[in-house]
Amino acid sequence: MSENALEQLAIELVARALHAGATAADVVVREADVFSTVLRLGKIESLKEAASKALGLRVFFGTRSATSFSSDFSAASLARLVERTLVMARATSEDPASGLPAAELLGRHAGDLELFSPEVAELSTDDRIRFARRAEEAALATDPRIRNSEGAWFEASWGTKAYANSLGFAGSYRAS
């Protein structure tokens, strides 16, 4: 999903929770891709690539609250998530310290946070492995007495995170 789509999803879920009776709510949504490889003595010991998405919903009934998480963004799953989180919040004990921060404490940054580099996602698997291999080779080449290594690795991640709450705050950013 695009950055705007994730932000809109967060805003929509906050609205659903309020419509269903919550006094306040917030949502965080994240989609990410992760890559990692570990090489030891030039051989690949592990290679992982994963795509993930997750959503966390927190609802409040006064000072009662509950939080639920899901990786299923289907309409039916999100409807159940809102419903079940509301039921849990009604059943919890009151906590006078529970709640969203004061609206004036919420930060805001206009523009690009400059946390995302498209080059990270564009590297091929072979290039990523090559970086780890070059690192280990450079370490082994520093002294002929070094004949063993604990290995070298390459890790990268890139994704988007969005947040919205019932105080009217909504924001998102990409990072790598």
C-alpha positions in Angstrom: 0.0 0.0 0.0 1.1 3.6 -0.5 2.0 5.9 2.3 -1.3 7.8 1.9 -3.3 4.5 1.8 -1.7 3.4 5.1 -2.5 6.7 6.7 -6.1 6.6 5.4 -6.5 3.1 6.8 -5.3 4.3 10.2 -7.8 7.3 10.1 -10.6 5.0 9.0 -10.1 2.6 11.9 -10.0 5.4 14.4 -13.3 6.7 13.0 -14.8 3.2 13.2 -13.8 2.8 16.9 -15.2 6.2 17.8 -18.4 5.5 15.9 -18.7 2.2 17.9 -18.6 4.1 21.2 -14.9 4.5 22.1 -14.0 7.8 23.7 -10.6 7.8 22.1 -8.5 5.6 19.9 -5.2 5.4 18.0 -3.8 3.2 15.3 -0.4 2.4 14.0 0.0 0.6 10.6 3.3 -0.7 9.2 4.4 -2.4 6.0 8.0 -3.4 5.6 10.4 -5.6 3.7 13.5 -7.1 5.4 16.6 -8.8 4.0 19.5 -10.4 5.8 22.3 -12.7 4.9 25.2 -14.1 7.0 28.3 -15.4 5.4 31.1 -17.3 7.1 34.4 -18.1 5.3 32.8 -17.1 2.1 29.8 -19.4 2.4 26.2 -18.3 3.0 25.0 -19.5 6.4 21.7 -17.8 6.3 19.6 -15.9 3.9 16.2 -14.3 4.8 13.8 -12.2 3.0 10.4 -11.3 4.3 7.6 -8.9 3.7 5.4 -8.0 6.6 2.5 -5.8 7.5 1.0 -5.1 10.9 -1.7 -2.9 12.4 -2.2 -2.0 16.1 -5.4 -0.6 17.4 -5.8 0.9 20.8 -9.2 2.0 22.1 -10.3 3.8 25.2 -13.5 4.0 27.2 -12.7 6.8 29.6 -9.7 5.4 31.4 -10.2 1.8 30.3 -8.2 0.6 27.3 -7.3 -2.4 25.2 -4.9 -3.0 22.3 -5.2 -5.5 19.5 -2.9 -6.3 16.6 -3.4 -7.9 13.2 -1.6 -8.6 10.0 -4.8 -9.2 8.1 -6.0 -6.0 6.4 -9.2 -7.5 4.9 -12.4 -5.7 5.7 -13.9 -8.6 7.6 -10.8 -9.0 9.8 -10.6 -5.2 10.5 -14.2 -5.1 11.5 -13.6 -8.0 14.0 -10.5 -6.3 15.3 -12.4 -3.1 16.1 -15.3 -5.1 17.7 -13.1 -7.3 19.8 -10.9 -4.5 20.9 -13.9 -2.5 22.1 -15.2 -5.5 24.0 -11.8 -6.0 25.7 -11.6 -2.3 26.6 -15.0 -2.4 28.3 -13.9 -5.3 30.4 -10.6 -3.9 31.7 -10.0 -2.0 34.9 -9.9 1.7 35.0 -6.4 3.2 34.9 -6.3 7.0 35.7 -2.9 7.2 33.8 -4.4 5.7 30.7 -5.2 7.9 27.7 -3.8 9.7 24.7 -1.3 12.6 25.3 -2.6 16.1 25.3 -3.1 17.3 21.7 -0.6 20.1 22.1 2.1 17.6 23.0 1.8 15.9 19.6 4.6 16.8 17.2 4.3 17.7 13.6 6.9 17.8 10.8 6.0 19.0 7.4 7.9 17.6 4.5 10.2 14.6 3.9 11.9 13.3 7.0 14.7 12.0 4.7 14.7 8.6 6.3 14.2 6.6 3.0 16.7 5.8 0.4 15.2 3.9 -2.7 18.7 2.5 -3.4 18.4 0.2 -0.4 15.3 -1.6 -1.9 16.8 -1.6 -5.4 19.9 -3.6 -4.5 19.7 -7.1 -6.0 20.1 -10.2 -3.8 23.5 -10.9 -5.4 24.7 -7.3 -4.6 23.6 -7.7 -1.0 25.5 -11.0 -0.7 28.5 -9.4 -2.5 28.6 -6.6 0.2 28.8 -9.2 3.0 31.4 -11.2 1.2 33.6 -8.2 0.5 33.4 -7.2 4.2 34.6 -10.6 5.3 37.3 -10.8 2.6 38.6 -7.4 3.7 38.8 -8.4 7.3 40.6 -11.7 6.5 43.1 -9.8 4.2 44.3 -7.5 6.9 46.7 -10.0 8.3 47.8 -13.4 7.0 47.6 -14.9 10.6 43.8 -14.4 10.4 42.5 -17.6 8.9 39.0 -17.8 10.5 36.1 -15.5 10.9 32.9 -15.2 12.8 31.4 -14.1 9.5 30.0 -11.0 8.0 26.5 -10.0 7.3 24.3 -7.6 5.3 20.9 -6.4 6.6 18.5 -4.0 5.1 14.9 -3.0 5.6 12.5 -0.5 4.0 8.9 0.3 4.7 6.2 2.7 5.6 4.6 3.5 9.0 1.4 5.5 9.6 -0.2 6.7 12.8 -3.5 8.4 13.5 -5.5 9.2 16.6 -8.8 10.6 17.7 -7.2 14.0 18.6 -7.0 14.7 14.9 -3.3 13.7 14.4 -2.4 11.7 11.3 1.0 11.2 9.8 3.2 8.8 8.0 6.7 8.3 6.7 8.9 6.0 4.7 12.2 4.7 6.1 15.0 2.4 5.0 
